[in-house]
Amino acid sequence: MKKLVALVGIGVLSFAFMSSTCTSHAGEAKKGKTSAIAPTAGITFKKKSFEEAKKEAKKSGKLIFIDAYTDWCGPCKRMAATSFKDPKVGEMFNKNFINLKIEMEKDKDGPELARKYRVVAYPTLLIIDGNGKLVKQSVGMKSSDQLIALAKSVL
């Protein structure tokens, strides 16, 4: 009986962890459609290459925020529909960062950035300086408050 309770407990904990992240192996067969790049409220993601973002970061003195996601990642979609649309999050990120949303398997810069910054689970949030140096990396779905805390931790 104790073994059964332990196995059930481990299963529940495993499910809780997996529901907040997607690994690059989970769900590869399930392909979905992406959500809009520029939400009506919240973070405004720019449509530019990583190289263009680095140039802008050097010129402006801002850091680059990258939402590293995949089409098949459920937590990525939830965060795009909730936390990224929060006006307080948008105010913080739009003022202080160059925001990019990069599909790590399909977008031009995606596979190279995934290798360079060792992205193995989704969503992964990257904060990078104008020279391409990784400042901070965070894995898993984040609430609005967690996103604001992430931003404050590097400003």
C-alpha positions, -999 to +999 in steps of 0.1 A: +000+000+000+028+024+009+044+017-025+012+025-043+008+058-024+044+067-032+039+059-069+007+080-071+025+109-053+054+107-078+030+107-107+012+138-094+044+157-089+057+147-123+025+158-140+026+192-121+062+198-133+055+188-169+024+210-171+046+240-165+073+232-190+076+213-223+108+195-232+120+194-267+109+157-270+074+161-256+047+166-281+069+169-312+043+150-332+016+175-322+019+207-343-004+236-337-007+272-349+011+301-333-007+330-316-003+366-327+031+381-324+019+415-312-008+413-285-033+442-281-022+448-245+009+437-227+043+429-242+048+441-278+071+417-295+092+431-324+095+413-357+132+415-363+162+392-364+184+385-335+213+404-352+190+435-356+179+432-320+216+431-308+223+463-329+193+480-314+203+469-279+238+483-283+224+516-296+197+519-269+214+504-239+184+480-234+186+443-229+169+418-252+141+397-239+134+365-259+104+343-254+118+310-267+088+289-275+075+261-298+041+258-316+034+225-297+041+238-262+009+242-241+024+263-213+039+286-240+004+292-254-010+298-220+016+324-211+011+341-244-026+343-237-023+355-201+009+368-186+023+384-217-010+403-222-010+418-187-007+456-191+017+459-161+040+433-177+038+451-210+046+484-193+077+469-177+090+450-207+081+475-234+099+503-215+131+483-206+136+456-232+137+448-269+112+420-270+114+391-294+092+360-297+111+332-314+098+298-325+128+277-317+122+250-343+109+270-372+120+306-371+152+315-390+172+323-358+155+296-336+176+264-340+209+283-338+198+303-307+184+271-291+219+255-295+238+286-284+218+292-252+212+255-245+174+258-247+160+223-240+126+230-224+098+254-232+090+280-225+125+294-219+129+331-213+162+346-222+176+380-213+206+388-235+228+419-238+237+437-270+269+416-274+249+384-273+259+375-238+233+356-217+224+377-187+196+354-173+177+324-184+144+311-168+125+279-177+088+273-173+055+291-173+055+324-154+028+345-139+026+382-144+042+388-110+070+363-118+077+381-151+079+414-134+103+400-108+124+385-136+127+419-153+135+437-120+163+411-113+183+422-143+176+460-143 
